[in-house]
Amino acid sequence: MRILNSNEIQHVSGGLVFDKIGEKIGQIIGGAVSANVAGAAGQLGKGIGSIFELNISGAISNISAGIHGIVDWFREGKTAE
């Protein structure tokens, strides 16, 4: 019997579900605010979902990218819809 790698463990355990759910929720909430912030909010939601999957490095990366996108949207003055 061999040891499963992290990708195989995620697929067997149903991983990658929470990040997709979080991403969709973030896109819906972000889309209600502005079409320009939906992608960043989706990235933030994906990061939060990654925490539930114990994918800490992915969570940090996605959350920071989402926050960066939202901050950039605020800096642009929220005028470009």
C-alpha positions as CSV (number, residue, x, y, z in Angstrom):
1,M,0.0,0.0,0.0
2,R,1.3,3.4,-0.9
3,I,1.0,6.8,0.9
4,L,-1.4,9.3,-0.8
5,N,-0.1,12.7,-1.7
6,S,-2.0,15.9,-0.7
7,N,-3.9,16.2,-3.9
8,E,-5.1,12.6,-3.7
9,I,-6.2,13.1,-0.1
10,Q,-8.2,16.2,-1.1
11,H,-10.0,14.4,-3.8
12,V,-10.8,11.4,-1.7
13,S,-11.9,13.5,1.3
14,G,-14.1,15.8,-0.7
15,G,-11.6,18.6,-0.4
16,L,-11.8,21.6,-2.6
17,V,-15.5,21.9,-1.8
18,F,-15.3,24.6,0.8
19,D,-13.1,26.9,-1.2
20,K,-15.5,26.7,-4.2
21,I,-18.5,27.4,-1.9
22,G,-16.6,30.3,-0.3
23,E,-15.6,31.6,-3.7
24,K,-19.2,31.6,-5.0
25,I,-20.5,33.3,-1.8
26,G,-17.9,36.0,-2.1
27,Q,-18.7,36.6,-5.8
28,I,-22.4,36.9,-5.0
29,I,-21.8,39.4,-2.2
30,G,-19.1,41.3,-4.1
31,G,-21.3,41.4,-7.2
32,A,-24.1,43.0,-5.2
33,V,-21.7,45.8,-4.3
34,S,-20.0,46.2,-7.7
35,A,-19.1,44.0,-10.6
36,N,-15.5,45.2,-10.2
37,V,-15.1,43.9,-6.7
38,A,-16.8,40.5,-7.3
39,G,-13.5,38.8,-8.3
40,A,-11.7,40.1,-5.3
41,A,-14.5,39.1,-3.0
42,G,-14.6,35.7,-4.6
43,Q,-10.8,35.3,-3.9
44,L,-11.4,36.3,-0.3
45,G,-14.2,33.8,0.1
46,K,-12.1,31.1,-1.5
47,G,-9.4,31.8,1.0
48,I,-11.8,31.5,3.9
49,G,-13.0,28.2,2.4
50,S,-9.4,27.0,2.2
51,I,-9.1,27.4,6.0
52,F,-11.9,24.8,6.5
53,E,-9.9,22.5,4.2
54,L,-6.8,23.0,6.3
55,N,-5.0,24.4,3.3
56,I,-3.3,27.2,5.3
57,S,-0.8,28.3,2.6
58,G,-3.6,28.5,0.0
59,A,-5.8,30.4,2.4
60,I,-3.2,33.0,3.2
61,S,-2.5,33.5,-0.5
62,N,-6.2,33.8,-1.5
63,I,-7.2,36.0,1.4
64,S,-4.3,38.4,0.9
65,A,-5.1,38.6,-2.9
66,G,-8.7,39.2,-2.1
67,I,-8.0,41.9,0.4
68,H,-5.5,43.5,-2.0
69,G,-8.2,43.6,-4.7
70,I,-10.8,45.1,-2.5
71,V,-8.4,47.8,-1.2
72,D,-7.4,48.6,-4.8
73,W,-11.1,48.9,-5.6
74,F,-11.5,51.4,-2.7
75,R,-8.5,53.4,-3.8
76,E,-9.8,53.8,-7.3
77,G,-12.7,55.6,-5.8
78,K,-15.3,52.9,-6.6
79,T,-16.3,54.9,-9.7
80,A,-15.6,52.4,-12.4
81,E,-18.7,50.1,-12.5
